[in-house]
């Protein structure tokens, strides 16, 4: 998503399914770190953006910062 937002064109990527354990990290990692934002949204009224929108905004700000 970052590449597409930065290049402003579709990027063809291949994603392979794997487990965190396939990376050979020295310590165990939790397999499920998913989080639901329902409580945060209910408590704050905050409007969350999609990952694609967040990537687009990050790239826009970075490009604006360099000129």
CHARMM internal coordinates of N, CA and C (Angstrom, degrees):
IC EDIT
DIST 1 N 1 CA 1.4495
DIST 1 CA 1 C 1.5203
ANGL 1 N 1 CA 1 C 111.28
DIST 1 C 2 N 1.3318
ANGL 1 CA 1 C 2 N 116.27
DIHE 1 N 1 CA 1 C 2 N -38.56
DIST 2 N 2 CA 1.4667
ANGL 1 C 2 N 2 CA 119.61
DIHE 1 CA 1 C 2 N 2 CA 178.58
DIST 2 CA 2 C 1.5257
ANGL 2 N 2 CA 2 C 109.50
DIHE 1 C 2 N 2 CA 2 C -64.31
DIST 2 C 3 N 1.3336
ANGL 2 CA 2 C 3 N 117.79
DIHE 2 N 2 CA 2 C 3 N -43.80
DIST 3 N 3 CA 1.4665
ANGL 2 C 3 N 3 CA 120.97
DIHE 2 CA 2 C 3 N 3 CA -179.75
DIST 3 CA 3 C 1.5229
ANGL 3 N 3 CA 3 C 110.63
DIHE 2 C 3 N 3 CA 3 C -61.69
DIST 3 C 4 N 1.3303
ANGL 3 CA 3 C 4 N 117.33
DIHE 3 N 3 CA 3 C 4 N -44.43
DIST 4 N 4 CA 1.4612
ANGL 3 C 4 N 4 CA 120.06
DIHE 3 CA 3 C 4 N 4 CA 179.07
DIST 4 CA 4 C 1.5195
ANGL 4 N 4 CA 4 C 111.38
DIHE 3 C 4 N 4 CA 4 C -63.08
DIST 4 C 5 N 1.3202
ANGL 4 CA 4 C 5 N 116.83
DIHE 4 N 4 CA 4 C 5 N -42.08
DIST 5 N 5 CA 1.4642
ANGL 4 C 5 N 5 CA 119.94
DIHE 4 CA 4 C 5 N 5 CA -179.92
DIST 5 CA 5 C 1.5268
ANGL 5 N 5 CA 5 C 110.94
DIHE 4 C 5 N 5 CA 5 C -66.98
DIST 5 C 6 N 1.3278
ANGL 5 CA 5 C 6 N 117.27
DIHE 5 N 5 CA 5 C 6 N -39.08
DIST 6 N 6 CA 1.4619
ANGL 5 C 6 N 6 CA 120.92
DIHE 5 CA 5 C 6 N 6 CA -178.76
DIST 6 CA 6 C 1.5222
ANGL 6 N 6 CA 6 C 111.55
DIHE 5 C 6 N 6 CA 6 C -71.12
DIST 6 C 7 N 1.3184
ANGL 6 CA 6 C 7 N 116.72
DIHE 6 N 6 CA 6 C 7 N -40.50
DIST 7 N 7 CA 1.4551
ANGL 6 C 7 N 7 CA 120.63
DIHE 6 CA 6 C 7 N 7 CA -176.83
DIST 7 CA 7 C 1.5304
ANGL 7 N 7 CA 7 C 112.52
DIHE 6 C 7 N 7 CA 7 C -87.12
DIST 7 C 8 N 1.3410
ANGL 7 CA 7 C 8 N 115.18
DIHE 7 N 7 CA 7 C 8 N -13.87
DIST 8 N 8 CA 1.4677
ANGL 7 C 8 N 8 CA 121.86
DIHE 7 CA 7 C 8 N 8 CA -178.76
DIST 8 CA 8 C 1.5182
ANGL 8 N 8 CA 8 C 112.23
DIHE 7 C 8 N 8 CA 8 C 56.56
DIST 8 C 9 N 1.3189
ANGL 8 CA 8 C 9 N 115.38
DIHE 8 N 8 CA 8 C 9 N 37.59
DIST 9 N 9 CA 1.4616
ANGL 8 C 9 N 9 CA 121.84
DIHE 8 CA 8 C 9 N 9 CA 175.19
DIST 9 CA 9 C 1.5217
ANGL 9 N 9 CA 9 C 108.19
DIHE 8 C 9 N 9 CA 9 C -156.88
DIST 9 C 10 N 1.3346
ANGL 9 CA 9 C 10 N 117.55
DIHE 9 N 9 CA 9 C 10 N 157.16
DIST 10 N 10 CA 1.4674
ANGL 9 C 10 N 10 CA 119.42
DIHE 9 CA 9 C 10 N 10 CA 179.79
DIST 10 CA 10 C 1.5272
ANGL 10 N 10 CA 10 C 111.74
DIHE 9 C 10 N 10 CA 10 C -61.05
DIST 10 C 11 N 1.3093
ANGL 10 CA 10 C 11 N 116.14
DIHE 10 N 10 CA 10 C 11 N 143.14
DIST 11 N 11 CA 1.4548
ANGL 10 C 11 N 11 CA 122.76
DIHE 10 CA 10 C 11 N 11 CA 178.01
DIST 11 CA 11 C 1.5242
ANGL 11 N 11 CA 11 C 107.35
DIHE 10 C 11 N 11 CA 11 C -121.96
DIST 11 C 12 N 1.3089
ANGL 11 CA 11 C 12 N 116.76
DIHE 11 N 11 CA 11 C 12 N 128.79
DIST 12 N 12 CA 1.4566
ANGL 11 C 12 N 12 CA 121.24
DIHE 11 CA 11 C 12 N 12 CA -179.97
DIST 12 CA 12 C 1.5224
ANGL 12 N 12 CA 12 C 108.91
DIHE 11 C 12 N 12 CA 12 C -88.37
DIST 12 C 13 N 1.3122
ANGL 12 CA 12 C 13 N 116.86
DIHE 12 N 12 CA 12 C 13 N 114.05
DIST 13 N 13 CA 1.4637
ANGL 12 C 13 N 13 CA 121.24
DIHE 12 CA 12 C 13 N 13 CA 179.17
DIST 13 CA 13 C 1.5247
ANGL 13 N 13 CA 13 C 109.72
DIHE 12 C 13 N 13 CA 13 C -123.54
DIST 13 C 14 N 1.3077
ANGL 13 CA 13 C 14 N 114.95
DIHE 13 N 13 CA 13 C 14 N 150.47
DIST 14 N 14 CA 1.4592
ANGL 13 C 14 N 14 CA 120.92
DIHE 13 CA 13 C 14 N 14 CA 177.46
DIST 14 CA 14 C 1.5184
ANGL 14 N 14 CA 14 C 107.99
DIHE 13 C 14 N 14 CA 14 C -109.24
DIST 14 C 15 N 1.3040
ANGL 14 CA 14 C 15 N 116.55
DIHE 14 N 14 CA 14 C 15 N 122.36
DIST 15 N 15 CA 1.4571
ANGL 14 C 15 N 15 CA 121.52
DIHE 14 CA 14 C 15 N 15 CA -179.59
DIST 15 CA 15 C 1.5223
ANGL 15 N 15 CA 15 C 108.20
DIHE 14 C 15 N 15 CA 15 C -108.90
DIST 15 C 16 N 1.3101
ANGL 15 CA 15 C 16 N 115.51
DIHE 15 N 15 CA 15 C 16 N 126.27
DIST 16 N 16 CA 1.4523
ANGL 15 C 16 N 16 CA 120.53
DIHE 15 CA 15 C 16 N 16 CA 178.26
DIST 16 CA 16 C 1.5212
ANGL 16 N 16 CA 16 C 109.54
DIHE 15 C 16 N 16 CA 16 C -107.66
DIST 16 C 17 N 1.3191
ANGL 16 CA 16 C 17 N 115.66
DIHE 16 N 16 CA 16 C 17 N 132.56
DIST 17 N 17 CA 1.4587
ANGL 16 C 17 N 17 CA 120.77
DIHE 16 CA 16 C 17 N 17 CA 177.59
DIST 17 CA 17 C 1.5182
ANGL 17 N 17 CA 17 C 109.50
DIHE 16 C 17 N 17 CA 17 C -71.98
DIST 17 C 18 N 1.3194
ANGL 17 CA 17 C 18 N 116.14
DIHE 17 N 17 CA 17 C 18 N 134.94
DIST 18 N 18 CA 1.4567
ANGL 17 C 18 N 18 CA 120.74
DIHE 17 CA 17 C 18 N 18 CA 176.90
DIST 18 CA 18 C 1.5171
ANGL 18 N 18 CA 18 C 108.47
DIHE 17 C 18 N 18 CA 18 C -155.76
DIST 18 C 19 N 1.2929
ANGL 18 CA 18 C 19 N 115.82
DIHE 18 N 18 CA 18 C 19 N 173.69
DIST 19 N 19 CA 1.4571
ANGL 18 C 19 N 19 CA 122.21
DIHE 18 CA 18 C 19 N 19 CA 177.81
DIST 19 CA 19 C 1.5247
ANGL 19 N 19 CA 19 C 108.94
DIHE 18 C 19 N 19 CA 19 C -103.43
DIST 19 C 20 N 1.3070
ANGL 19 CA 19 C 20 N 117.12
DIHE 19 N 19 CA 19 C 20 N 153.30
DIST 20 N 20 CA 1.4633
ANGL 19 C 20 N 20 CA 120.76
DIHE 19 CA 19 C 20 N 20 CA 175.03
DIST 20 CA 20 C 1.5233
ANGL 20 N 20 CA 20 C 110.27
DIHE 19 C 20 N 20 CA 20 C -58.62
DIST 20 C 21 N 1.3187
ANGL 20 CA 20 C 21 N 116.06
DIHE 20 N 20 CA 20 C 21 N -28.41
DIST 21 N 21 CA 1.4651
ANGL 20 C 21 N 21 CA 120.40
DIHE 20 CA 20 C 21 N 21 CA 179.44
DIST 21 CA 21 C 1.5271
ANGL 21 N 21 CA 21 C 112.98
DIHE 20 C 21 N 21 CA 21 C -70.45
DIST 21 C 22 N 1.3347
ANGL 21 CA 21 C 22 N 118.12
DIHE 21 N 21 CA 21 C 22 N -15.48
DIST 22 N 22 CA 1.4694
ANGL 21 C 22 N 22 CA 121.82
DIHE 21 CA 21 C 22 N 22 CA 178.73
DIST 22 CA 22 C 1.5257
ANGL 22 N 22 CA 22 C 112.57
DIHE 21 C 22 N 22 CA 22 C -72.61
DIST 22 C 23 N 1.3330
ANGL 22 CA 22 C 23 N 118.01
DIHE 22 N 22 CA 22 C 23 N -11.04
DIST 23 N 23 CA 1.4546
ANGL 22 C 23 N 23 CA 121.13
DIHE 22 CA 22 C 23 N 23 CA -175.71
DIST 23 CA 23 C 1.5226
ANGL 23 N 23 CA 23 C 114.18
DIHE 22 C 23 N 23 CA 23 C -88.85
DIST 23 C 24 N 1.3150
ANGL 23 CA 23 C 24 N 117.40
DIHE 23 N 23 CA 23 C 24 N -6.10
DIST 24 N 24 CA 1.4596
ANGL 23 C 24 N 24 CA 120.60
DIHE 23 CA 23 C 24 N 24 CA 177.92
DIST 24 CA 24 C 1.5222
ANGL 24 N 24 CA 24 C 113.88
DIHE 23 C 24 N 24 CA 24 C 63.59
DIST 24 C 25 N 1.3110
ANGL 24 CA 24 C 25 N 117.37
DIHE 24 N 24 CA 24 C 25 N 38.43
DIST 25 N 25 CA 1.4661
ANGL 24 C 25 N 25 CA 121.10
DIHE 24 CA 24 C 25 N 25 CA 178.99
DIST 25 CA 25 C 1.5230
ANGL 25 N 25 CA 25 C 109.84
DIHE 24 C 25 N 25 CA 25 C -71.31
DIST 25 C 26 N 1.3143
ANGL 25 CA 25 C 26 N 118.29
DIHE 25 N 25 CA 25 C 26 N 149.75
DIST 26 N 26 CA 1.4605
ANGL 25 C 26 N 26 CA 120.83
DIHE 25 CA 25 C 26 N 26 CA -175.70
DIST 26 CA 26 C 1.5316
ANGL 26 N 26 CA 26 C 114.00
DIHE 25 C 26 N 26 CA 26 C -69.03
DIST 26 C 27 N 1.3283
ANGL 26 CA 26 C 27 N 117.94
DIHE 26 N 26 CA 26 C 27 N -22.09
DIST 27 N 27 CA 1.4575
ANGL 26 C 27 N 27 CA 120.26
DIHE 26 CA 26 C 27 N 27 CA 179.56
DIST 27 CA 27 C 1.5260
ANGL 27 N 27 CA 27 C 109.77
DIHE 26 C 27 N 27 CA 27 C -124.54
DIST 27 C 28 N 1.3261
ANGL 27 CA 27 C 28 N 115.83
DIHE 27 N 27 CA 27 C 28 N 156.72
DIST 28 N 28 CA 1.4640
ANGL 27 C 28 N 28 CA 120.43
DIHE 27 CA 27 C 28 N 28 CA 178.34
DIST 28 CA 28 C 1.5192
ANGL 28 N 28 CA 28 C 110.41
DIHE 27 C 28 N 28 CA 28 C -68.87
DIST 28 C 29 N 1.2950
ANGL 28 CA 28 C 29 N 115.46
DIHE 28 N 28 CA 28 C 29 N 145.57
DIST 29 N 29 CA 1.4658
ANGL 28 C 29 N 29 CA 122.26
DIHE 28 CA 28 C 29 N 29 CA 176.30
DIST 29 CA 29 C 1.5201
ANGL 29 N 29 CA 29 C 108.49
DIHE 28 C 29 N 29 CA 29 C -120.81
DIST 29 C 30 N 1.3341
ANGL 29 CA 29 C 30 N 118.25
DIHE 29 N 29 CA 29 C 30 N 147.76
DIST 30 N 30 CA 1.4665
ANGL 29 C 30 N 30 CA 119.40
DIHE 29 CA 29 C 30 N 30 CA 176.81
DIST 30 CA 30 C 1.5248
ANGL 30 N 30 CA 30 C 110.28
DIHE 29 C 30 N 30 CA 30 C -65.63
DIST 30 C 31 N 1.3210
ANGL 30 CA 30 C 31 N 116.18
DIHE 30 N 30 CA 30 C 31 N 142.81
DIST 31 N 31 CA 1.4575
ANGL 30 C 31 N 31 CA 120.38
DIHE 30 CA 30 C 31 N 31 CA -178.97
DIST 31 CA 31 C 1.5218
ANGL 31 N 31 CA 31 C 112.45
DIHE 30 C 31 N 31 CA 31 C -80.79
DIST 31 C 32 N 1.3177
ANGL 31 CA 31 C 32 N 118.16
DIHE 31 N 31 CA 31 C 32 N -25.37
DIST 32 N 32 CA 1.4613
ANGL 31 C 32 N 32 CA 121.09
DIHE 31 CA 31 C 32 N 32 CA -178.55
DIST 32 CA 32 C 1.5242
ANGL 32 N 32 CA 32 C 109.02
DIHE 31 C 32 N 32 CA 32 C -124.41
DIST 32 C 33 N 1.3143
ANGL 32 CA 32 C 33 N 116.12
DIHE 32 N 32 CA 32 C 33 N 107.55
DIST 33 N 33 CA 1.4644
ANGL 32 C 33 N 33 CA 120.62
DIHE 32 CA 32 C 33 N 33 CA 177.71
DIST 33 CA 33 C 1.5316
ANGL 33 N 33 CA 33 C 110.34
DIHE 32 C 33 N 33 CA 33 C -118.21
DIST 33 C 34 N 1.3290
ANGL 33 CA 33 C 34 N 114.86
DIHE 33 N 33 CA 33 C 34 N 23.40
DIST 34 N 34 CA 1.4598
ANGL 33 C 34 N 34 CA 119.12
DIHE 33 CA 33 C 34 N 34 CA -179.89
DIST 34 CA 34 C 1.5319
ANGL 34 N 34 CA 34 C 110.14
DIHE 33 C 34 N 34 CA 34 C -68.10
DIST 34 C 35 N 1.3084
ANGL 34 CA 34 C 35 N 114.11
DIHE 34 N 34 CA 34 C 35 N 148.57
DIST 35 N 35 CA 1.4625
ANGL 34 C 35 N 35 CA 120.00
DIHE 34 CA 34 C 35 N 35 CA 179.65
DIST 35 CA 35 C 1.5231
ANGL 35 N 35 CA 35 C 108.29
DIHE 34 C 35 N 35 CA 35 C -138.55
DIST 35 C 36 N 1.3149
ANGL 35 CA 35 C 36 N 115.24
DIHE 35 N 35 CA 35 C 36 N 141.71
DIST 36 N 36 CA 1.4536
ANGL 35 C 36 N 36 CA 120.61
DIHE 35 CA 35 C 36 N 36 CA 174.57
DIST 36 CA 36 C 1.5330
ANGL 36 N 36 CA 36 C 107.94
DIHE 35 C 36 N 36 CA 36 C -103.35
DIST 36 C 37 N 1.3249
ANGL 36 CA 36 C 37 N 117.15
DIHE 36 N 36 CA 36 C 37 N 133.10
DIST 37 N 37 CA 1.4654
ANGL 36 C 37 N 37 CA 119.92
DIHE 36 CA 36 C 37 N 37 CA -176.71
DIST 37 CA 37 C 1.5261
ANGL 37 N 37 CA 37 C 113.93
DIHE 36 C 37 N 37 CA 37 C -86.24
DIST 37 C 38 N 1.3414
ANGL 37 CA 37 C 38 N 117.88
DIHE 37 N 37 CA 37 C 38 N 8.76
DIST 38 N 38 CA 1.4630
ANGL 37 C 38 N 38 CA 120.82
DIHE 37 CA 37 C 38 N 38 CA -173.17
DIST 38 CA 38 C 1.5292
ANGL 38 N 38 CA 38 C 113.56
DIHE 37 C 38 N 38 CA 38 C -54.53
DIST 38 C 39 N 1.3237
ANGL 38 CA 38 C 39 N 117.98
DIHE 38 N 38 CA 38 C 39 N -45.40
DIST 39 N 39 CA 1.4686
ANGL 38 C 39 N 39 CA 120.62
DIHE 38 CA 38 C 39 N 39 CA -178.40
DIST 39 CA 39 C 1.5216
ANGL 39 N 39 CA 39 C 110.95
DIHE 38 C 39 N 39 CA 39 C -66.83
DIST 39 C 40 N 1.3229
ANGL 39 CA 39 C 40 N 117.26
DIHE 39 N 39 CA 39 C 40 N -40.77
DIST 40 N 40 CA 1.4660
ANGL 39 C 40 N 40 CA 120.92
DIHE 39 CA 39 C 40 N 40 CA 178.64
DIST 40 CA 40 C 1.5218
ANGL 40 N 40 CA 40 C 110.76
DIHE 39 C 40 N 40 CA 40 C -62.23
DIST 40 C 41 N 1.3272
ANGL 40 CA 40 C 41 N 116.33
DIHE 40 N 40 CA 40 C 41 N -46.55
DIST 41 N 41 CA 1.4623
ANGL 40 C 41 N 41 CA 120.60
DIHE 40 CA 40 C 41 N 41 CA -179.71
DIST 41 CA 41 C 1.5252
ANGL 41 N 41 CA 41 C 110.32
DIHE 40 C 41 N 41 CA 41 C -63.17
DIST 41 C 42 N 1.3410
ANGL 41 CA 41 C 42 N 117.15
DIHE 41 N 41 CA 41 C 42 N -43.70
DIST 42 N 42 CA 1.4668
ANGL 41 C 42 N 42 CA 120.62
DIHE 41 CA 41 C 42 N 42 CA -179.75
DIST 42 CA 42 C 1.5243
ANGL 42 N 42 CA 42 C 111.34
DIHE 41 C 42 N 42 CA 42 C -64.56
DIST 42 C 43 N 1.3233
ANGL 42 CA 42 C 43 N 117.65
DIHE 42 N 42 CA 42 C 43 N -39.21
DIST 43 N 43 CA 1.4634
ANGL 42 C 43 N 43 CA 121.40
DIHE 42 CA 42 C 43 N 43 CA -176.81
DIST 43 CA 43 C 1.5201
ANGL 43 N 43 CA 43 C 113.01
DIHE 42 C 43 N 43 CA 43 C -76.38
DIST 43 C 44 N 1.3224
ANGL 43 CA 43 C 44 N 117.56
DIHE 43 N 43 CA 43 C 44 N -32.10
DIST 44 N 44 CA 1.4643
ANGL 43 C 44 N 44 CA 120.33
DIHE 43 CA 43 C 44 N 44 CA -173.39
DIST 44 CA 44 C 1.5196
ANGL 44 N 44 CA 44 C 114.43
DIHE 43 C 44 N 44 CA 44 C -110.74
DIST 44 C 45 N 1.3396
ANGL 44 CA 44 C 45 N 117.12
DIHE 44 N 44 CA 44 C 45 N -20.53
DIST 45 N 45 CA 1.4545
ANGL 44 C 45 N 45 CA 119.96
DIHE 44 CA 44 C 45 N 45 CA -174.52
DIST 45 CA 45 C 1.5177
ANGL 45 N 45 CA 45 C 111.92
DIHE 44 C 45 N 45 CA 45 C 74.23
DIST 45 C 46 N 1.3218
ANGL 45 CA 45 C 46 N 115.93
DIHE 45 N 45 CA 45 C 46 N 9.53
DIST 46 N 46 CA 1.4553
ANGL 45 C 46 N 46 CA 122.06
DIHE 45 CA 45 C 46 N 46 CA -178.28
DIST 46 CA 46 C 1.5358
ANGL 46 N 46 CA 46 C 110.41
DIHE 45 C 46 N 46 CA 46 C -64.80
DIST 46 C 47 N 1.3015
ANGL 46 CA 46 C 47 N 117.30
DIHE 46 N 46 CA 46 C 47 N 137.38
DIST 47 N 47 CA 1.4617
ANGL 46 C 47 N 47 CA 122.10
DIHE 46 CA 46 C 47 N 47 CA 175.88
DIST 47 CA 47 C 1.5341
ANGL 47 N 47 CA 47 C 108.07
DIHE 46 C 47 N 47 CA 47 C -96.81
DIST 47 C 48 N 1.3070
ANGL 47 CA 47 C 48 N 116.40
DIHE 47 N 47 CA 47 C 48 N 119.55
DIST 48 N 48 CA 1.4555
ANGL 47 C 48 N 48 CA 120.41
DIHE 47 CA 47 C 48 N 48 CA -178.78
DIST 48 CA 48 C 1.5209
ANGL 48 N 48 CA 48 C 110.22
DIHE 47 C 48 N 48 CA 48 C -90.22
DIST 48 C 49 N 1.3186
ANGL 48 CA 48 C 49 N 116.18
DIHE 48 N 48 CA 48 C 49 N 150.44
DIST 49 N 49 CA 1.4575
ANGL 48 C 49 N 49 CA 120.74
DIHE 48 CA 48 C 49 N 49 CA 177.95
DIST 49 CA 49 C 1.5259
ANGL 49 N 49 CA 49 C 109.43
DIHE 48 C 49 N 49 CA 49 C -105.64
DIST 49 C 50 N 1.3059
ANGL 49 CA 49 C 50 N 115.77
DIHE 49 N 49 CA 49 C 50 N 161.84
DIST 50 N 50 CA 1.4578
ANGL 49 C 50 N 50 CA 120.99
DIHE 49 CA 49 C 50 N 50 CA 179.26
DIST 50 CA 50 C 1.5248
ANGL 50 N 50 CA 50 C 109.19
DIHE 49 C 50 N 50 CA 50 C -72.52
DIST 50 C 51 N 1.3219
ANGL 50 CA 50 C 51 N 117.64
DIHE 50 N 50 CA 50 C 51 N 159.25
DIST 51 N 51 CA 1.4666
ANGL 50 C 51 N 51 CA 119.66
DIHE 50 CA 50 C 51 N 51 CA 175.72
DIST 51 CA 51 C 1.5364
ANGL 51 N 51 CA 51 C 112.07
DIHE 50 C 51 N 51 CA 51 C -56.91
DIST 51 C 52 N 1.3210
ANGL 51 CA 51 C 52 N 117.51
DIHE 51 N 51 CA 51 C 52 N -38.87
DIST 52 N 52 CA 1.4680
ANGL 51 C 52 N 52 CA 120.21
DIHE 51 CA 51 C 52 N 52 CA 179.83
DIST 52 CA 52 C 1.5251
ANGL 52 N 52 CA 52 C 111.01
DIHE 51 C 52 N 52 CA 52 C -63.56
DIST 52 C 53 N 1.3351
ANGL 52 CA 52 C 53 N 117.12
DIHE 52 N 52 CA 52 C 53 N -41.52
DIST 53 N 53 CA 1.4705
ANGL 52 C 53 N 53 CA 120.77
DIHE 52 CA 52 C 53 N 53 CA 178.15
DIST 53 CA 53 C 1.5193
ANGL 53 N 53 CA 53 C 110.56
DIHE 52 C 53 N 53 CA 53 C -65.78
DIST 53 C 54 N 1.3202
ANGL 53 CA 53 C 54 N 117.52
DIHE 53 N 53 CA 53 C 54 N -41.10
DIST 54 N 54 CA 1.4679
ANGL 53 C 54 N 54 CA 120.96
DIHE 53 CA 53 C 54 N 54 CA 178.26
DIST 54 CA 54 C 1.5264
ANGL 54 N 54 CA 54 C 110.14
DIHE 53 C 54 N 54 CA 54 C -61.16
DIST 54 C 55 N 1.3287
ANGL 54 CA 54 C 55 N 118.24
DIHE 54 N 54 CA 54 C 55 N -43.99
DIST 55 N 55 CA 1.4636
ANGL 54 C 55 N 55 CA 121.53
DIHE 54 CA 54 C 55 N 55 CA 178.67
DIST 55 CA 55 C 1.5231
ANGL 55 N 55 CA 55 C 111.31
DIHE 54 C 55 N 55 CA 55 C -62.54
DIST 55 C 56 N 1.3345
ANGL 55 CA 55 C 56 N 116.26
DIHE 55 N 55 CA 55 C 56 N -41.93
DIST 56 N 56 CA 1.4711
ANGL 55 C 56 N 56 CA 120.22
DIHE 55 CA 55 C 56 N 56 CA 179.03
DIST 56 CA 56 C 1.5222
ANGL 56 N 56 CA 56 C 110.20
DIHE 55 C 56 N 56 CA 56 C -61.11
DIST 56 C 57 N 1.3199
ANGL 56 CA 56 C 57 N 117.67
DIHE 56 N 56 CA 56 C 57 N -44.42
DIST 57 N 57 CA 1.4701
ANGL 56 C 57 N 57 CA 120.82
DIHE 56 CA 56 C 57 N 57 CA -179.22
DIST 57 CA 57 C 1.5220
ANGL 57 N 57 CA 57 C 112.07
DIHE 56 C 57 N 57 CA 57 C -67.25
DIST 57 C 58 N 1.3289
ANGL 57 CA 57 C 58 N 117.12
DIHE 57 N 57 CA 57 C 58 N -39.12
DIST 58 N 58 CA 1.4674
ANGL 57 C 58 N 58 CA 120.68
DIHE 57 CA 57 C 58 N 58 CA 177.15
DIST 58 CA 58 C 1.5281
ANGL 58 N 58 CA 58 C 109.80
DIHE 57 C 58 N 58 CA 58 C -59.21
DIST 58 C 59 N 1.3190
ANGL 58 CA 58 C 59 N 116.61
DIHE 58 N 58 CA 58 C 59 N -46.48
DIST 59 N 59 CA 1.4594
ANGL 58 C 59 N 59 CA 120.05
DIHE 58 CA 58 C 59 N 59 CA -178.61
DIST 59 CA 59 C 1.5218
ANGL 59 N 59 CA 59 C 112.00
DIHE 58 C 59 N 59 CA 59 C -67.89
DIST 59 C 60 N 1.3163
ANGL 59 CA 59 C 60 N 117.43
DIHE 59 N 59 CA 59 C 60 N -39.09
DIST 60 N 60 CA 1.4672
ANGL 59 C 60 N 60 CA 120.06
DIHE 59 CA 59 C 60 N 60 CA 177.41
DIST 60 CA 60 C 1.5279
ANGL 60 N 60 CA 60 C 110.51
DIHE 59 C 60 N 60 CA 60 C -60.61
DIST 60 C 61 N 1.3183
ANGL 60 CA 60 C 61 N 116.78
DIHE 60 N 60 CA 60 C 61 N -45.00
DIST 61 N 61 CA 1.4723
ANGL 60 C 61 N 61 CA 120.26
DIHE 60 CA 60 C 61 N 61 CA 180.00
DIST 61 CA 61 C 1.5295
ANGL 61 N 61 CA 61 C 111.86
DIHE 60 C 61 N 61 CA 61 C -66.11
DIST 61 C 62 N 1.3273
ANGL 61 CA 61 C 62 N 116.40
DIHE 61 N 61 CA 61 C 62 N -39.68
DIST 62 N 62 CA 1.4624
ANGL 61 C 62 N 62 CA 119.90
DIHE 61 CA 61 C 62 N 62 CA 179.35
DIST 62 CA 62 C 1.5256
ANGL 62 N 62 CA 62 C 110.71
DIHE 61 C 62 N 62 CA 62 C -65.60
DIST 62 C 63 N 1.3283
ANGL 62 CA 62 C 63 N 116.93
DIHE 62 N 62 CA 62 C 63 N -42.81
DIST 63 N 63 CA 1.4584
ANGL 62 C 63 N 63 CA 119.74
DIHE 62 CA 62 C 63 N 63 CA 179.09
DIST 63 CA 63 C 1.5269
ANGL 63 N 63 CA 63 C 111.15
DIHE 62 C 63 N 63 CA 63 C -66.40
DIST 63 C 64 N 1.3289
ANGL 63 CA 63 C 64 N 117.32
DIHE 63 N 63 CA 63 C 64 N -37.40
DIST 64 N 64 CA 1.4637
ANGL 63 C 64 N 64 CA 120.63
DIHE 63 CA 63 C 64 N 64 CA 178.42
DIST 64 CA 64 C 1.5347
ANGL 64 N 64 CA 64 C 111.06
DIHE 63 C 64 N 64 CA 64 C -66.62
DIST 64 C 65 N 1.3287
ANGL 64 CA 64 C 65 N 116.45
DIHE 64 N 64 CA 64 C 65 N -32.52
DIST 65 N 65 CA 1.4632
ANGL 64 C 65 N 65 CA 120.27
DIHE 64 CA 64 C 65 N 65 CA -178.14
DIST 65 CA 65 C 1.5321
ANGL 65 N 65 CA 65 C 112.48
DIHE 64 C 65 N 65 CA 65 C -71.87
DIST 65 C 66 N 1.3300
ANGL 65 CA 65 C 66 N 117.15
DIHE 65 N 65 CA 65 C 66 N -28.39
DIST 66 N 66 CA 1.4617
ANGL 65 C 66 N 66 CA 119.89
DIHE 65 CA 65 C 66 N 66 CA -179.19
DIST 66 CA 66 C 1.5232
ANGL 66 N 66 CA 66 C 112.69
DIHE 65 C 66 N 66 CA 66 C -92.89
DIST 66 C 67 N 1.2862
ANGL 66 CA 66 C 67 N 116.16
DIHE 66 N 66 CA 66 C 67 N -2.52
DIST 67 N 67 CA 1.4482
ANGL 66 C 67 N 67 CA 117.34
DIHE 66 CA 66 C 67 N 67 CA 174.65
DIST 67 CA 67 C 1.4401
ANGL 67 N 67 CA 67 C 112.57
DIHE 66 C 67 N 67 CA 67 C 126.41
END
COOR INIT
IC SEED 1 N 1 CA 1 C
IC BUILD
